[in-house]
């Protein structure tokens, strides 16, 4: 039995907001599901498998993802799963489910209400529980350590970091779901105060509420769809979680994930999940992306970083570039964990 080809046939996301103003994911997810399924030309009853990514820690209650299942509907019964991390990894689970022949269609979604708590403190819970987490370092300070090491090693510069912010904000003006956009002055940015040295406010993704949903299909379902992005490879790899156990200026897990996914040298667009400007620069090197590759035409996570769906949104945005006919090959990237510890790469193509 041959392995089925899998394609993205639908994608939708909610606006990235400082606060979505809802008490659960249901109100946010219902319209996102409707738009993703409409683009996929599927009824919800035709979805064989549902898989989500979110965080009980962020929501502040156990099994919070069960509440979000209300957005799907109580009838008919569904086959459903969940990952406690960015929904890009739920995408991977759904992709494997289809490859195994256990489903022909799947809807993957992620959601997070970052405004519900102290996000930067909550993320300290993913750090080493004995030596680091008890110090409660916030996520920006951890990223600042990585940025300082990269600056001292001569791998990045503050000007190059600011250039990433300028470009991202400019690109985000065409993205109706971005939280921030507009024209920034490079020299003005470099004169602004530090938030956590060497990071300034423009170097850090905003805290965002939001959600995203992506529809996968195989077989005739995929072939019959007029707008599809075929998945030619997906892989994810993990570096040691300890901040002192690895070189924070390199991202070997991203490199090996790209190799395993078969990232081609002629990829035209790459949507990188880089919540900090220096991380985009590190990822470009790790993934072997040269100046010919357009990075984050959506504006990327720097212009809207909804926790637990921003990585999935990068895959969806990359798929959208292929589905629209603007490019033939694109790559979507997602990260999780501190300082780019875990990395997932997905390669999409028109045929």
N, C-alpha and C positions, 0 to 999 in steps of 0.2 A: 504494500500500500504506500503510495507516494505521499510525501509531506505536503500539506496544502499551502498555497500561497495566501498570505494574509494582507489585507489592505485597510487603511484608514479611510472611512467613507463619510464621516461626520465629525464636526468639532464645534463646540460653543463654550463661551466663558461668560462669567458675570463681570460687571465693572469692578475694578480694584478700588476699594474705598477705605478711608481711614476708619470708618465704622459702618457696617452694613445696616445697623439698627434693628437686627432681628435677634431673637433669643435662641434660635436653632438653625440648622442648615436647611430645613425644609423650604422655607420661603425663598431662599436663594437658589436652591437646586431645581425647583419645579420649572421655572422658565428656561433654565439652562438645559434641562433634559428635553424640553419641548423643541428648542431650537436645534439641538444636536440630532434628535431623531428625525426632525423635518428635513435636515440636510442629508441625512442618511436614507431618507425615504423608507423608514421603518416605523411600524407601530410598536409601542412598548411590549406588546404581547409577542412580538417576533424576536425579542432579545433573549438569547439562550442563557446568558451568564452576565451577572452584574458584579462589579468589583470596585471597592472604594478605598480611598486613602484619607486618613484624618488622624487626629490625636485626642485621646481621652485626657491626657495631661493638660493640653491647652484648653479643652472644653471644661475641665474641672469636674467631670463626672464619669463614672465607669460605664462602658458600653454606650458611649454617646452616639456612636455611628448607627446604632439600632434605631434611634429616633429619626435619623436622616432617611432611613429606608421608607418612612411614611411618604416621602416624595415620589417613590416608585408606584405605590398603590398596593392595597391589600389583596387584590385578586386580579389575575390568577396567581397561584404560588410561584415563587421564583427561586432560581439557584443563585446564591449570593455569597460573596467573600469580602474580606477586609484586610488591609495592611495598616499597621500603626506607623506610617511614614508617608512621604510624598506619594501621590497617586501615580507617579511614573512607575513605581514598583508594582502598583496594582495593574497598570498597563502590561507590565512584563508577565504577571500571573495570568492575565486574560489571554495574552498572546500564546503562552505555553498551553493553556487550556484548549485553545483552538487547534494548535499544532498537534495535540494529542488526540484530536478527533472527538473531543467531548462537547464541543460547541461549534456552531457555524457563525454565530454573531455574538458580540459582547459589547456592553456599555461600561466604560470605566469613568469614574468620577472622583474628584477630590474637593475638599472644602475645609475652610478653617476660618475661625473668627478670632483673629489675633487681638482685636480690641477688647476681648473679654477678660484678659488678664495681663500680667506683666511678662510679655513674650520673651524679652531678652533674658529675663531671669529663669523662666520656665525652660529655656533651651540649655541651661546649665545642667539639667537633669540627664542629658545625654553624655556628659563627660565622665571621666574616671571617678567612680563613687568613693574611692578611698583617698586619693591625693589631690583631685582637682575640684570636683563638684562641691565639697564642703566649703570651698573658698567663694563659691557663687560668682564666678567670673561671667559677666554678661557676654552675649554673642558678638557684640561690636568690639569689645576689648580683646576677645580671642582672635577675631579677624585682624585687629590692629597689630597683634604680635606677628601674625603671618606677613602682613604688609611691611612691617619694619624689617623683618628678616630678608624679604625680597628686595627692599630698597638698599639695605646695607650690602647685599650681594651684587648689586648693580643689575638685577634682572628687570626691574621696573623703575620708573621715575614718577615723581608726583605730577609732572606735566603730562606724561603718558596716561596716568590714571584720570586726570581731569579731562583729557581728550576723549576718553571713553564715556564719561558723564555727558559731555557736550553732544557727542554724536548720538547717544542713546535718547536724550531728551528731544533732540531734533527729529529723530525717527519716530518717536512716540506721538508726535503731533497727528499722525495719520491713523493712530490706533485708538478707537473710541473707548476701549476698556482700560487704558492706562490711567494710573493715579496722578502722575505728574508728567508734564511735557513742556515744550517751549524752547526758546533760544537762550543759551547761556553764554556768557563771556568768559573765555578761558583765563585771561589774566585776572579777572575779578574773582574767579573761583580760587585761584592760587593764593589770593590775599585774604581769604576768609579764615576764621579761627578753626582750630582742630576740635573735633568731637571726641575722638580718642586717638591721640597722635600715633601714627601719621594720617589717620583718616579724618576727612572733613565730612560735613553733612552730605555733600553731593557724591561722596564715595560709597555711601551706604544706601541700600534699598529701603524704601519706606515700609513701615508696618502696615499691612493691608489685610482687609477682610475680602474674601472672594471664593470663587468656585470655578471648576471647569469640568467638561464632560467630553469624552472622545468615543466614537463608535468604530468597532472593528468588525470585519466580515471576511469570510473565505469562500471559496467555491463560486458557484453561480451568483450568489448574493453580491460578491465583490465585482465579478466580471460584468454584471449587468448594470452596475452603477456608472453613470456618465462621468462622475468626478471622483477619482480615487487616487490614493498614494500608496503604492505597494511597499511593504516593509521588506527590505533585502537583508537586514541584519539587526539584531539587538543583543546587547551584552551589558552586564554590570559587574564591577569589581570593587573590592573594599581594601583600604589601607588600614593599618593599625589605628585604633581609636586614641591611644595615648599621644598627647601633644609632643612629648619628648621621645617618642618611639620612631619618628619618621622625619624626613627632611620636609619642612612645611613649605619650602620654595619649589618643590617638585610635586607632581601629581601622577605618580606611576599607575594608580588604579584607573585614571582616565585614559592613559596611554594604552594599557592592556585591554581596556574595554573597547576602545576604538579599533584596535587590531582584531579583537575577537568578533566585532560587529562587521568587519570588513569595510571600514570607512574609506571611501575611494579618494584618490588624489584630485579628482575633478568635481568634488562637491561644490556647489555654487553658493549655498546659503547654509549657515550654521546658527541655530538658536541655542545659545549657551545659558544655562542656569547659573548665573554669576551674581550673587547678591551684593558683591563689593567690586569696585572697579579693578583692583589689582588682581582679583580672581579671574576676571575675563582675560587679562594679559597672561596669567599663568596657564589657563586652559588653552589658549591659542597655541602655546608652545607644546603643551602635553599632547594635544590632538593633531599637531602638525599642520595647522591651518595657516596658509600664507596670505599675503595681502590681496590676492584675487578673490578670496572668500568673503562674502558679505556677512557680517556678524550682527545678529539681533535686529533685523529690520522692523520688528515689532516694538523695539525699545527695550525689550528684555526685562529681567527681574528688577533692574534699577529703577524702572518706571512703574512698578506694581508687583509686589512680592507676596501674594496671598499664600500663607503657609499651607503646605500639603496639597496645593494644586499648581504652584508656580512651575514645578518641573514638568508636570503633565502638559501644562500650557505651552511649554517650549516645544514639546513633541507635536502638539496640535498646530502651533504656529508654523513649524517646519513643514508639516503635512499640508497646511493651507497654501504654502508657496508652490508645492507640487500640484495640488488639486486645481489651483487657479491657472496653471499653465505658465506661470512666470519663470519657473526653473524646472529642470529635469531631475536633478538630484539635490537633496537637502539632508541635513543632519539635525536631530534634536538631542539635547543633552540635559540631564538632571543630576542634581547632587543632593546629598543628605549627610548629616553628621557635621562635626566641627571642622572648619578649615579644609573643605573639599575632601572629606574622608572617604565618602562613597560616591561613585560616579556611574551613570548609566548612559549609554550612547545608542541611538536608534538611527538607522540609515533608511531614507525613503526615496523612492524613485518613481518616475512616470510610467515605466513599463518594465 
